[in-house]
Amino acid sequence: MKKNDYQVCFGLAVRKQRNNRNLTQEELASLCDLDRTYIGSIERGERNVSLVNIHKIASALDIEVKELFE
């Protein structure tokens, strides 16, 4: 798997979890204290997300970090 493939898979997982909770990108970004455009670029697989931000996203989605990698 290429580096970008991991980013795309992670982004799809974030989008799926966000949609399951009926949150907009803006709402999730606010819960994470991140910018909406940053969330969008994560979901498109354009970002190599830091561990700190992965934890913020998982916490905002009320899930364990590992659920974003399944």
PyRosetta script that sets phi, psi and omega in degrees:
from pyrosetta import init, pose_from_sequence

init()
pose = pose_from_sequence("MKKNDYQVCFGLAVRKQRNNRNLTQEELASLCDLDRTYIGSIERGERNVSLVNIHKIASALDIEVKELFE")
pose.set_psi(1, 133.1)
pose.set_omega(1, 178.0)
pose.set_phi(2, -77.0)
pose.set_psi(2, 158.8)
pose.set_omega(2, 179.6)
pose.set_phi(3, -51.4)
pose.set_psi(3, -48.0)
pose.set_omega(3, -177.6)
pose.set_phi(4, -64.8)
pose.set_psi(4, -30.0)
pose.set_omega(4, 178.2)
pose.set_phi(5, -60.6)
pose.set_psi(5, -39.4)
pose.set_omega(5, 177.5)
pose.set_phi(6, -63.8)
pose.set_psi(6, -41.3)
pose.set_omega(6, 179.8)
pose.set_phi(7, -64.6)
pose.set_psi(7, -40.9)
pose.set_omega(7, 179.1)
pose.set_phi(8, -65.7)
pose.set_psi(8, -45.1)
pose.set_omega(8, 179.3)
pose.set_phi(9, -61.8)
pose.set_psi(9, -42.7)
pose.set_omega(9, 178.5)
pose.set_phi(10, -63.4)
pose.set_psi(10, -44.5)
pose.set_omega(10, 179.6)
pose.set_phi(11, -60.9)
pose.set_psi(11, -40.3)
pose.set_omega(11, 177.7)
pose.set_phi(12, -65.1)
pose.set_psi(12, -37.4)
pose.set_omega(12, 178.7)
pose.set_phi(13, -66.2)
pose.set_psi(13, -41.0)
pose.set_omega(13, 177.7)
pose.set_phi(14, -62.4)
pose.set_psi(14, -46.9)
pose.set_omega(14, -179.9)
pose.set_phi(15, -59.9)
pose.set_psi(15, -44.3)
pose.set_omega(15, -179.6)
pose.set_phi(16, -60.9)
pose.set_psi(16, -47.6)
pose.set_omega(16, -179.5)
pose.set_phi(17, -64.9)
pose.set_psi(17, -39.2)
pose.set_omega(17, 179.0)
pose.set_phi(18, -64.5)
pose.set_psi(18, -45.2)
pose.set_omega(18, 179.4)
pose.set_phi(19, -65.9)
pose.set_psi(19, -36.0)
pose.set_omega(19, 177.5)
pose.set_phi(20, -60.5)
pose.set_psi(20, -26.4)
pose.set_omega(20, -179.6)
pose.set_phi(21, -100.7)
pose.set_psi(21, 8.1)
pose.set_omega(21, 179.2)
pose.set_phi(22, 54.1)
pose.set_psi(22, 41.9)
pose.set_omega(22, 177.3)
pose.set_phi(23, -103.3)
pose.set_psi(23, 144.2)
pose.set_omega(23, 170.4)
pose.set_phi(24, -81.8)
pose.set_psi(24, 165.9)
pose.set_omega(24, 174.8)
pose.set_phi(25, -59.6)
pose.set_psi(25, -39.2)
pose.set_omega(25, -180.0)
pose.set_phi(26, -64.1)
pose.set_psi(26, -41.9)
pose.set_omega(26, 178.8)
pose.set_phi(27, -65.1)
pose.set_psi(27, -44.2)
pose.set_omega(27, 178.3)
pose.set_phi(28, -63.1)
pose.set_psi(28, -44.4)
pose.set_omega(28, 179.5)
pose.set_phi(29, -57.7)
pose.set_psi(29, -43.0)
pose.set_omega(29, 179.1)
pose.set_phi(30, -62.7)
pose.set_psi(30, -43.4)
pose.set_omega(30, 178.7)
pose.set_phi(31, -63.4)
pose.set_psi(31, -30.9)
pose.set_omega(31, -178.6)
pose.set_phi(32, -90.3)
pose.set_psi(32, -10.7)
pose.set_omega(32, -172.0)
pose.set_phi(33, 60.0)
pose.set_psi(33, 44.1)
pose.set_omega(33, 177.3)
pose.set_phi(34, -126.2)
pose.set_psi(34, 166.3)
pose.set_omega(34, 179.4)
pose.set_phi(35, -80.2)
pose.set_psi(35, 144.2)
pose.set_omega(35, 179.5)
pose.set_phi(36, -58.5)
pose.set_psi(36, -39.4)
pose.set_omega(36, -179.3)
pose.set_phi(37, -66.4)
pose.set_psi(37, -29.8)
pose.set_omega(37, 176.8)
pose.set_phi(38, -67.5)
pose.set_psi(38, -43.8)
pose.set_omega(38, 177.5)
pose.set_phi(39, -60.9)
pose.set_psi(39, -44.3)
pose.set_omega(39, 178.5)
pose.set_phi(40, -59.6)
pose.set_psi(40, -42.5)
pose.set_omega(40, -179.3)
pose.set_phi(41, -70.7)
pose.set_psi(41, -29.9)
pose.set_omega(41, 173.5)
pose.set_phi(42, -64.5)
pose.set_psi(42, -48.5)
pose.set_omega(42, -177.2)
pose.set_phi(43, -63.9)
pose.set_psi(43, -26.5)
pose.set_omega(43, 177.1)
pose.set_phi(44, -87.3)
pose.set_psi(44, -0.5)
pose.set_omega(44, 178.4)
pose.set_phi(45, 76.8)
pose.set_psi(45, 23.4)
pose.set_omega(45, -177.2)
pose.set_phi(46, -93.4)
pose.set_psi(46, -9.9)
pose.set_omega(46, -174.5)
pose.set_phi(47, -117.0)
pose.set_psi(47, 142.5)
pose.set_omega(47, 170.0)
pose.set_phi(48, -97.1)
pose.set_psi(48, 96.8)
pose.set_omega(48, -168.0)
pose.set_phi(49, -76.6)
pose.set_psi(49, 137.4)
pose.set_omega(49, 178.3)
pose.set_phi(50, -74.5)
pose.set_psi(50, 159.6)
pose.set_omega(50, 177.4)
pose.set_phi(51, -60.8)
pose.set_psi(51, -36.9)
pose.set_omega(51, 178.7)
pose.set_phi(52, -60.9)
pose.set_psi(52, -46.7)
pose.set_omega(52, -178.9)
pose.set_phi(53, -71.9)
pose.set_psi(53, -32.5)
pose.set_omega(53, 174.3)
pose.set_phi(54, -60.8)
pose.set_psi(54, -43.0)
pose.set_omega(54, 179.1)
pose.set_phi(55, -65.3)
pose.set_psi(55, -41.4)
pose.set_omega(55, 177.7)
pose.set_phi(56, -59.8)
pose.set_psi(56, -43.3)
pose.set_omega(56, -178.7)
pose.set_phi(57, -65.7)
pose.set_psi(57, -47.0)
pose.set_omega(57, 179.7)
pose.set_phi(58, -60.8)
pose.set_psi(58, -43.7)
pose.set_omega(58, 179.0)
pose.set_phi(59, -61.9)
pose.set_psi(59, -43.1)
pose.set_omega(59, 179.8)
pose.set_phi(60, -63.9)
pose.set_psi(60, -33.4)
pose.set_omega(60, 179.5)
pose.set_phi(61, -85.6)
pose.set_psi(61, -3.9)
pose.set_omega(61, -179.6)
pose.set_phi(62, 59.0)
pose.set_psi(62, 45.7)
pose.set_omega(62, 177.5)
pose.set_phi(63, -133.5)
pose.set_psi(63, 167.8)
pose.set_omega(63, 174.5)
pose.set_phi(64, -81.5)
pose.set_psi(64, 149.2)
pose.set_omega(64, -179.2)
pose.set_phi(65, -52.0)
pose.set_psi(65, -42.1)
pose.set_omega(65, -175.9)
pose.set_phi(66, -58.8)
pose.set_psi(66, -25.3)
pose.set_omega(66, -180.0)
pose.set_phi(67, -67.6)
pose.set_psi(67, -19.1)
pose.set_omega(67, 177.7)
pose.set_phi(68, -84.5)
pose.set_psi(68, -4.2)
pose.set_omega(68, -178.8)
pose.set_phi(69, -118.0)
pose.set_psi(69, 8.6)
pose.set_omega(69, -179.5)
pose.set_phi(70, -87.6)
pose.dump_pdb("model.pdb")
